[in-house]
Amino acid sequence: MSVPRPMEGRASDSARIYQTGGDQYIEEHVHHYAPGSAPLFGHPWTGPAEPRGTAPDSVRMPLVGRAPGVLRDRTDLMERLRAAVAGPGGDIHVLHGMGGCGKTAVAQALFHEAVREHGRVGLWVNASERVSLRAGMLAVAGDRGATAGELAAATGGRRAAADLVWHYLDHSAQPWLLVLDNADDPAVLEEGAWLRPSPSGTVLVTTRHATSPLWRTPGASSHRLGVLPLEDAALVLRDLAPDAGTRESARKVARRLGCLPLALTLAGAHLAHQLLESWSMDEYDRKLTEESTSLVDRGASATGGGHSRHLVGRTWQLSLDSLAEGGLPEATALLRLLSFWAADPVPLALLMPAAQGGLGLEHLHPPLAAPRVEPALRALLDHSLIEMLETDGHRCVKAHGVLLDGVAAGVPDAERELLAAAAGRLLRAALPQEGTGSPRARSQVRLLAPHATGLLHRSHRHGLVTAESVRIAARVARLVYDAGDWTAALTLASAAGKTAAEHLGDEHPATIEARTGQGTVLFRLGRYADAADLLRPVHQDALHTLGSHDARTLDAGYELQRVLHRLGDLAQARTLLESVLDGRRQALGEDHVATLKARCEMLELRLAQDDFDGYTTVAEELAGECERRLGPEHLVTVWARDALARGLLRSGRGAEAEDIFLRVLAGQRAGYGDDHPLVLGVLIQLSRAQYAQGERERAAESAREVAEGRARVLGEDHPETVAARAWHAEVRAAPPAQDGPVG
């Protein structure tokens, strides 16, 4: 043990000196207080030291990872930015957009071009927070000639730091490009007046904040970056993984990833650097269905980008965390609600009830109280997490699909059921009433349909499927069907039927309703055998579970008889329709719209069976009854007139039939719109009436319009298209018209 040396230090005031000997580790904490300011009781508080910025390793290189080998798209933007860099200086350019859209990649490409091709000094500063911005900007001042003493004075607060930096930038002997990257909080730039134009160079800012007043600084220009066009997005994947698949396969993956540059980069890196597995792009596309954003983020290890900004599952959380710190945690709750719908335009009207309360969203964590919905919505817009657009005359907001997948994956399990229920109630409240045939109602249905599918998908994925969610999807499918988009209606109706059967069982009333609706659409698409195979067991399940007089059993029987009619089983169709008609009369009454529809259907079936005795009288009575009970413009009234006109045509009264068919055509167009497939069904009957009167040219023109319209809307192979083509050929091949009508 060593002998202690004599004490060599002296203390003054409240300081103390302690001395010891031997090999010991000594840690010393010294606290100085003004006289009378020391704590009276206990130990003085020792908080963390004030953070001091350290200079970045470089401001001459972008310390943000590798730039893309080829910058796809962005051609017009790059031309404008190149012109600014090559010019005399004084410009500020702001690139704003959602996380992952490639703002930094554009800045990197411009930076390297400015240095290599334009002889500019490239300066790069991380502007994501105050400490990194201040340290980086002081390093820029040092690069441009500031002395160590000046920098020390600025660092120590004895000199205005921003003034020092801009003095040296303004007096730089060489022109420069200064990139302020990730300036997502404009207040960081604004508080110290760090953003200024300079005659000596060009400033480029990248930010997620789209609407800051700071971007309206004189001399500043804003440029919004979005996702890539599909072809360019596919090329990004093929640039990174050229051997993983064809261009078409790359298009599929790019479309699935919403053409988001960050997601494309990670996916391409994953495909190019697999060791134990070797997925093709087609296999990767299939895997995305199961794992979504978590699969994409596996590519980060191949790019060396494990930072949150480089992960699609985390990059947007930075913005949400910033909003929460700024007093708007509700933005997270609102984005979670949006994640239960699709990545399609969401009409603002859909969110209106949330701003009026009563949905239980105040029980979320964080809560979403009604008065906070609009501020949260504006915050999401400001931070480029959603965008505003107008679609078919409806004001909408839209979020990216990969963002929604990432947000949905992070929803706490305890809140999923509440969010799913709220999303369903909002969707149901926004639906127009059935039978509302206005163009605005049809456009509203087109906008809402993807969100019904999205809600069904999220509910299925997390085991939240309920009878209500299935009924919402089935109702939307019915509205899409009424609007004439039968292919889209089948997709949604099939999803509703399959999901209901899987989660609720075949005999659940909601399953029966959904699958009945699916059969209706199959029927209209001309897939009669498929419709029959579906509807027969559905009808039996309804009879067994609900009974023969339940409205849902009668609906299933009604749809099944229509299919049997088209398949030529007229006798069984007649028997079934008679039972449906009797059941509706008993359950609903003679004047109910469903009963009147069944009576119209019976007239069609009678014509098919050549049961013409007293037909015209019955049809006239039904048309009059529908007009009195439903109104002259109601589509069932129009249908009854159509049945009457067909009877008149069959009885040789072509001129009278044509007059009524013209009224029917006008009624169908008013109710459905000009391009609806059912309108074409009336037009072919009009052609037949014209032909019956010897008006061959008019009949041929009407027949041509029907044939071409059905081919366009239904496809060449649809049975009704085939029938229309055959009728058109028959009319064109007919001999010249004789005097008088054709018998």
VOVEXLO-233405 format. One record per residue (C-alpha): x, y, z; residue in one letter. Coordinates in steps of 0.25 Angstrom, whole numbers, padded with zeros to 4 digits, always signed. Layout:
REM VOVEXLO-233405
XYZa;...
This chain:
REM VOVEXLO-233405
+0000+0000+0000m;+0006+0014-0004s;+0008+0025+0006v;-0001+0037+0005p;+0005+0049+0000r;+0004+0062+0007p;-0009+0070+0004m;-0005+0080-0008e;-0019+0087-0010g;-0026+0098-0003r;-0041+0100-0002a;-0049+0113-0001s;-0064+0116+0002d;-0073+0104+0002s;-0063+0095-0007a;-0057+0083+0000r;-0044+0075-0003i;-0044+0060+0000y;-0031+0052-0001q;-0029+0037-0001t;-0018+0027-0005g;-0017+0014-0012g;-0023+0009-0025d;-0037+0014-0025q;-0047+0020-0035y;-0051+0034-0031i;-0064+0041-0036e;-0066+0055-0033e;-0078+0064-0034h;-0077+0078-0031v;-0089+0088-0030h;-0088+0103-0028h;-0099+0112-0023y;-0100+0126-0022a;-0100+0131-0007p;-0113+0127-0001g;-0118+0118-0012s;-0114+0105-0008a;-0125+0095-0003p;-0128+0095+0011l;-0131+0081+0013f;-0126+0068+0005g;-0117+0068-0006h;-0116+0078-0017p;-0123+0074-0030w;-0114+0068-0040t;-0121+0068-0054g;-0115+0064-0067p;-0105+0073-0073a;-0110+0083-0084e;-0107+0075-0097p;-0096+0081-0105r;-0096+0080-0120g;-0084+0073-0126t;-0080+0076-0141a;-0085+0065-0151p;-0074+0056-0157d;-0076+0063-0170s;-0085+0074-0176v;-0078+0072-0190r;-0085+0058-0192m;-0100+0054-0189p;-0099+0045-0177l;-0112+0038-0180v;-0108+0025-0187g;-0106+0022-0202r;-0113+0030-0213a;-0121+0022-0223p;-0113+0017-0235g;-0124+0023-0244v;-0134+0034-0240l;-0147+0029-0246r;-0157+0040-0251d;-0156+0053-0244r;-0151+0058-0258t;-0158+0072-0258d;-0155+0075-0244l;-0140+0071-0246m;-0139+0081-0258e;-0145+0092-0249r;-0135+0089-0238l;-0123+0088-0247r;-0127+0102-0253a;-0127+0108-0240a;-0113+0102-0236v;-0107+0106-0249a;-0113+0120-0247g;-0108+0132-0240p;-0113+0128-0226g;-0123+0134-0217g;-0133+0123-0218d;-0140+0114-0207i;-0146+0101-0211h;-0155+0093-0202v;-0158+0078-0205l;-0170+0074-0197h;-0177+0060-0196g;-0180+0048-0188m;-0169+0040-0182g;-0163+0030-0191g;-0167+0038-0204c;-0152+0040-0208g;-0150+0055-0204k;-0136+0052-0199t;-0133+0043-0211a;-0136+0055-0220v;-0127+0064-0211a;-0116+0054-0212q;-0117+0053-0227a;-0117+0069-0228l;-0105+0070-0218f;-0096+0061-0226h;-0099+0067-0239e;-0097+0081-0233a;-0083+0077-0228v;-0079+0069-0240r;-0085+0076-0252e;-0087+0090-0247h;-0075+0092-0238g;-0083+0096-0226r;-0079+0094-0212v;-0089+0084-0206g;-0093+0086-0192l;-0102+0076-0185w;-0109+0078-0171v;-0118+0069-0163n;-0129+0079-0159a;-0138+0069-0152s;-0136+0075-0138e;-0130+0087-0132r;-0117+0081-0127v;-0113+0075-0141s;-0117+0087-0148l;-0109+0097-0140r;-0097+0088-0140a;-0098+0085-0155g;-0099+0100-0158m;-0088+0104-0149l;-0079+0093-0157a;-0084+0100-0170v;-0079+0113-0165a;-0065+0107-0161g;-0065+0101-0175d;-0067+0115-0181r;-0056+0121-0173g;-0061+0124-0159a;-0050+0124-0149t;-0049+0115-0137a;-0051+0127-0128g;-0063+0132-0135e;-0069+0117-0135l;-0066+0116-0120a;-0073+0130-0117a;-0085+0125-0125a;-0085+0112-0118t;-0084+0118-0104g;-0095+0128-0107g;-0087+0140-0108r;-0090+0143-0123r;-0102+0141-0131a;-0100+0127-0138a;-0109+0128-0150a;-0104+0142-0153d;-0089+0136-0153l;-0093+0125-0162v;-0100+0133-0172w;-0089+0144-0172h;-0080+0133-0177y;-0089+0127-0187l;-0092+0141-0193d;-0078+0144-0194h;-0074+0130-0199s;-0063+0131-0210a;-0070+0119-0217q;-0085+0117-0220p;-0091+0106-0212w;-0103+0097-0210l;-0108+0096-0196l;-0118+0084-0193v;-0126+0085-0180l;-0131+0071-0179d;-0143+0065-0171n;-0147+0079-0167a;-0160+0073-0162d;-0162+0083-0151d;-0161+0097-0158p;-0161+0104-0144a;-0146+0098-0143v;-0143+0107-0155l;-0152+0118-0151e;-0147+0121-0137e;-0133+0124-0140g;-0136+0130-0154a;-0127+0119-0160w;-0134+0119-0173l;-0130+0131-0182r;-0128+0133-0197p;-0114+0137-0201s;-0108+0142-0214p;-0096+0133-0213s;-0104+0120-0214g;-0117+0111-0214t;-0124+0105-0202v;-0132+0092-0203l;-0141+0088-0191v;-0147+0074-0190t;-0159+0073-0181t;-0172+0066-0178r;-0179+0078-0173h;-0187+0083-0185a;-0193+0096-0181t;-0183+0104-0172s;-0184+0119-0174p;-0169+0118-0174l;-0169+0112-0188w;-0175+0125-0193r;-0162+0133-0190t;-0159+0142-0201p;-0151+0135-0212g;-0156+0121-0207a;-0163+0111-0216s;-0170+0098-0211s;-0170+0085-0219h;-0179+0074-0215r;-0174+0060-0216l;-0183+0048-0217g;-0182+0033-0221v;-0176+0029-0234l;-0184+0026-0247p;-0186+0011-0248l;-0176+0008-0259e;-0165+0016-0252d;-0168+0009-0239a;-0166-0005-0246a;-0153+0000-0252l;-0148+0003-0238v;-0151-0011-0234l;-0144-0017-0246r;-0132-0007-0244d;-0130-0014-0231l;-0134-0028-0234a;-0133-0030-0249p;-0133-0045-0248d;-0145-0046-0239a;-0156-0046-0249g;-0162-0040-0261t;-0167-0025-0263r;-0181-0030-0261e;-0177-0037-0248s;-0170-0024-0244a;-0183-0016-0247r;-0191-0025-0238k;-0182-0023-0227v;-0180-0008-0229a;-0196-0007-0230r;-0197-0014-0217r;-0187-0005-0210l;-0194+0007-0215g;-0182+0012-0223c;-0175+0017-0211l;-0160+0019-0213p;-0156+0015-0199l;-0164+0002-0200a;-0159-0001-0214l;-0145+0001-0209t;-0146-0008-0198l;-0154-0019-0206a;-0144-0018-0217g;-0132-0019-0207a;-0139-0031-0200h;-0141-0039-0213l;-0126-0036-0218a;-0120-0040-0205h;-0127-0053-0201q;-0118-0064-0196l;-0126-0075-0190l;-0138-0073-0199e;-0139-0068-0213s;-0153-0062-0216w;-0158-0057-0229s;-0165-0045-0230m;-0178-0053-0231d;-0175-0060-0218e;-0172-0047-0212y;-0185-0041-0216d;-0192-0053-0210r;-0185-0052-0197k;-0189-0037-0196l;-0203-0042-0194t;-0199-0049-0182e;-0189-0040-0175e;-0190-0026-0182s;-0181-0015-0176t;-0173-0025-0167s;-0168-0032-0179l;-0164-0020-0186v;-0156-0015-0175d;-0147-0028-0175r;-0140-0021-0187g;-0134-0010-0178a;-0123-0019-0174s;-0118-0020-0188a;-0119-0005-0190t;-0112-0002-0177g;-0124+0006-0173g;-0129+0002-0159g;-0133+0016-0155h;-0147+0019-0153s;-0148+0028-0165r;-0143+0016-0174h;-0154+0006-0169l;-0168+0007-0175v;-0174+0002-0162g;-0168+0013-0154r;-0165+0025-0163t;-0178+0031-0161w;-0178+0029-0146q;-0168+0040-0145l;-0178+0050-0150s;-0189+0044-0141l;-0179+0045-0129d;-0176+0060-0133s;-0191+0063-0133l;-0193+0057-0120a;-0182+0064-0114e;-0188+0077-0120g;-0202+0074-0113g;-0209+0067-0124l;-0209+0052-0120p;-0223+0051-0126e;-0216+0050-0140a;-0211+0036-0136t;-0225+0032-0133a;-0231+0038-0145l;-0221+0031-0154l;-0224+0018-0147r;-0238+0020-0151l;-0235+0023-0165l;-0227+0010-0165s;-0239+0002-0164f;-0243+0006-0178w;-0236+0006-0191a;-0225+0014-0197a;-0235+0021-0206d;-0241+0035-0205p;-0249+0036-0192v;-0261+0047-0194p;-0260+0057-0183l;-0275+0054-0181a;-0271+0040-0176l;-0264+0047-0165l;-0274+0057-0161m;-0282+0049-0151p;-0268+0046-0143a;-0268+0061-0142a;-0282+0061-0136q;-0279+0051-0125g;-0286+0038-0121g;-0277+0028-0127l;-0269+0024-0114g;-0256+0029-0120l;-0253+0037-0107e;-0250+0024-0100h;-0238+0021-0109l;-0224+0023-0104h;-0221+0034-0108p;-0236+0039-0108p;-0242+0045-0120l;-0252+0055-0115a;-0262+0061-0125a;-0257+0075-0124p;-0243+0070-0127r;-0246+0062-0140v;-0244+0075-0149e;-0231+0079-0143p;-0226+0065-0144a;-0230+0064-0158l;-0223+0077-0161r;-0210+0072-0154a;-0210+0060-0163l;-0211+0069-0175l;-0200+0078-0170d;-0190+0067-0168h;-0193+0060-0181s;-0199+0048-0175l;-0211+0050-0183i;-0215+0058-0195e;-0227+0066-0199m;-0233+0064-0213l;-0247+0065-0220e;-0253+0053-0226t;-0266+0053-0234d;-0270+0066-0228g;-0267+0060-0213h;-0256+0067-0204r;-0248+0055-0200c;-0235+0052-0192v;-0226+0040-0196k;-0215+0033-0189a;-0205+0023-0195h;-0207+0008-0194g;-0194+0005-0188v;-0196+0015-0177l;-0209+0010-0174l;-0204-0004-0173d;-0193+0000-0164g;-0202+0008-0155v;-0213-0003-0154a;-0202-0013-0150a;-0199-0004-0138g;-0213-0002-0133v;-0214-0008-0119p;-0222-0021-0118d;-0231-0015-0108a;-0236-0004-0117e;-0238-0011-0130r;-0252-0015-0128e;-0256-0001-0124l;-0249+0005-0136l;-0256-0006-0145a;-0269-0003-0140a;-0268+0012-0141a;-0263+0011-0156a;-0275+0002-0159g;-0285+0012-0153r;-0279+0023-0160l;-0279+0015-0173l;-0294+0011-0171r;-0298+0026-0168a;-0291+0031-0181a;-0299+0021-0190l;-0310+0027-0199p;-0323+0020-0198q;-0326+0008-0208e;-0333+0013-0220g;-0327+0027-0220t;-0322+0027-0234g;-0316+0041-0235s;-0303+0043-0241p;-0297+0048-0228r;-0303+0036-0221a;-0296+0027-0231r;-0283+0034-0229s;-0284+0034-0214q;-0286+0019-0215v;-0274+0017-0224r;-0265+0025-0214l;-0270+0017-0202l;-0269+0003-0208a;-0254+0001-0206p;-0256+0005-0191h;-0266-0006-0189a;-0256-0016-0195t;-0245-0010-0186g;-0253-0011-0174l;-0257-0025-0177l;-0242-0029-0179h;-0237-0022-0166r;-0249-0029-0159s;-0245-0043-0165h;-0230-0041-0162r;-0232-0038-0147h;-0244-0047-0144g;-0254-0036-0143l;-0265-0040-0153v;-0279-0038-0148t;-0293-0039-0155a;-0293-0024-0155e;-0280-0023-0163s;-0284-0033-0173v;-0298-0026-0175r;-0291-0013-0178i;-0282-0020-0188a;-0294-0027-0194a;-0302-0014-0195r;-0291-0007-0202v;-0290-0018-0212a;-0305-0017-0214r;-0303-0002-0217l;-0291-0004-0226v;-0300-0014-0233y;-0311-0004-0235d;-0302+0006-0240a;-0298-0004-0252g;-0284-0008-0248d;-0287-0022-0247w;-0272-0027-0247t;-0269-0018-0235a;-0281-0023-0228a;-0278-0037-0230l;-0264-0035-0224t;-0270-0029-0211l;-0282-0038-0211a;-0273-0050-0212s;-0264-0045-0201a;-0276-0043-0192a;-0282-0056-0194g;-0268-0064-0192k;-0265-0056-0180t;-0278-0058-0174a;-0278-0073-0176a;-0264-0074-0170e;-0267-0066-0158h;-0282-0067-0155l;-0286-0080-0162g;-0294-0084-0174d;-0308-0083-0167e;-0306-0070-0160h;-0316-0060-0166p;-0305-0050-0170a;-0298-0061-0178t;-0311-0064-0185i;-0313-0049-0188e;-0299-0048-0193a;-0299-0060-0202r;-0313-0057-0208t;-0307-0044-0212g;-0295-0051-0218q;-0305-0060-0226g;-0312-0047-0231t;-0299-0042-0237v;-0295-0055-0243l;-0308-0056-0250f;-0307-0042-0256r;-0293-0045-0261l;-0298-0057-0269g;-0292-0068-0260r;-0305-0075-0258y;-0300-0089-0255a;-0291-0083-0244d;-0302-0075-0239a;-0311-0087-0238a;-0300-0095-0231d;-0299-0084-0220l;-0314-0081-0218l;-0319-0095-0217r;-0312-0098-0204p;-0314-0083-0199v;-0329-0085-0201h;-0329-0098-0194q;-0321-0092-0182d;-0331-0081-0181a;-0343-0091-0181l;-0337-0099-0171h;-0332-0087-0162t;-0342-0076-0164l;-0355-0083-0169g;-0362-0082-0182s;-0369-0069-0179h;-0357-0061-0175d;-0353-0049-0184a;-0339-0054-0186r;-0344-0068-0190t;-0354-0062-0200l;-0342-0053-0205d;-0333-0065-0208a;-0345-0072-0215g;-0348-0060-0223y;-0333-0059-0228e;-0332-0075-0230l;-0345-0075-0239q;-0339-0064-0248r;-0327-0073-0250v;-0335-0085-0253l;-0343-0076-0263h;-0330-0073-0271r;-0326-0088-0270l;-0339-0092-0277g;-0345-0099-0265d;-0358-0091-0266l;-0367-0100-0259a;-0359-0101-0246q;-0356-0086-0247a;-0372-0083-0248r;-0374-0092-0236t;-0364-0085-0228l;-0368-0071-0232l;-0383-0074-0229e;-0378-0078-0214s;-0370-0065-0213v;-0382-0057-0218l;-0391-0063-0208d;-0381-0062-0197g;-0379-0047-0200r;-0394-0044-0201r;-0396-0050-0187q;-0383-0045-0180a;-0382-0031-0187l;-0396-0028-0193g;-0401-0026-0208e;-0395-0012-0209d;-0381-0014-0204h;-0370-0012-0214v;-0364-0026-0213a;-0378-0032-0216t;-0380-0023-0228l;-0366-0027-0233k;-0370-0042-0232a;-0383-0039-0240r;-0374-0032-0251c;-0365-0044-0251e;-0377-0053-0252m;-0381-0046-0265l;-0367-0048-0271e;-0368-0063-0268l;-0382-0064-0274r;-0377-0058-0287l;-0365-0068-0287a;-0376-0080-0285q;-0385-0074-0296d;-0396-0072-0285d;-0402-0060-0292f;-0417-0062-0289d;-0421-0049-0282g;-0407-0044-0282y;-0409-0030-0287t;-0420-0027-0277t;-0412-0032-0265v;-0400-0024-0270a;-0408-0011-0271e;-0414-0013-0258e;-0401-0015-0251l;-0394-0003-0258a;-0406+0006-0253g;-0405+0000-0239e;-0390+0002-0238c;-0392+0016-0243e;-0402+0019-0232r;-0395+0012-0221r;-0380+0016-0224l;-0381+0028-0233g;-0379+0029-0249p;-0364+0030-0248e;-0361+0018-0239h;-0353+0008-0245l;-0363-0003-0242v;-0373+0005-0249t;-0364+0006-0261v;-0362-0009-0261w;-0377-0011-0261a;-0378-0002-0273r;-0367-0011-0280d;-0375-0023-0277a;-0387-0017-0283l;-0380-0012-0296a;-0374-0026-0298r;-0388-0032-0297g;-0393-0021-0307l;-0381-0025-0317l;-0384-0040-0316r;-0399-0037-0319s;-0395-0029-0332g;-0397-0015-0327r;-0383-0010-0330g;-0386+0005-0331a;-0393+0005-0317e;-0381-0004-0312a;-0371+0006-0317e;-0377+0018-0310d;-0377+0011-0297i;-0363+0006-0299f;-0358+0020-0301l;-0365+0024-0288r;-0358+0012-0281v;-0344+0016-0288l;-0346+0030-0282a;-0349+0025-0268g;-0338+0015-0268q;-0328+0026-0272r;-0333+0035-0262a;-0332+0024-0251g;-0319+0017-0255y;-0312+0026-0264g;-0309+0025-0279d;-0298+0014-0278d;-0305+0004-0269h;-0306-0010-0275p;-0321-0010-0272l;-0324+0002-0281v;-0318-0007-0292l;-0328-0017-0289g;-0340-0007-0292v;-0333-0002-0305l;-0332-0016-0311i;-0347-0017-0309q;-0349-0004-0315l;-0341-0009-0327s;-0351-0021-0328r;-0363-0011-0328a;-0356-0003-0339q;-0354-0016-0347y;-0368-0020-0345a;-0373-0007-0352q;-0363-0009-0364g;-0354+0002-0359e;-0341-0007-0362r;-0331+0004-0362e;-0335+0010-0349r;-0336-0005-0343a;-0322-0008-0349a;-0316+0005-0342e;-0323+0002-0329s;-0318-0013-0330a;-0304-0008-0333r;-0304+0001-0321e;-0308-0010-0312v;-0298-0020-0317a;-0286-0010-0316e;-0291-0006-0302g;-0293-0019-0296r;-0279-0024-0302a;-0273-0012-0295r;-0280-0013-0282v;-0282-0028-0280l;-0272-0034-0289g;-0273-0041-0302e;-0276-0055-0296d;-0288-0050-0288h;-0300-0058-0292p;-0308-0044-0294e;-0296-0039-0303t;-0297-0052-0311v;-0312-0050-0313a;-0310-0035-0317a;-0300-0039-0327r;-0309-0049-0333a;-0321-0040-0333w;-0313-0029-0340h;-0308-0039-0351a;-0322-0044-0353e;-0327-0029-0355v;-0316-0026-0364r;-0318-0039-0373a;-0333-0037-0374a;-0339-0034-0388p;-0344-0020-0391p;-0356-0016-0383a;-0369-0018-0389q;-0381-0009-0388d;-0387-0009-0374g;-0382-0015-0361p;-0375-0029-0361v;-0384-0039-0354g;
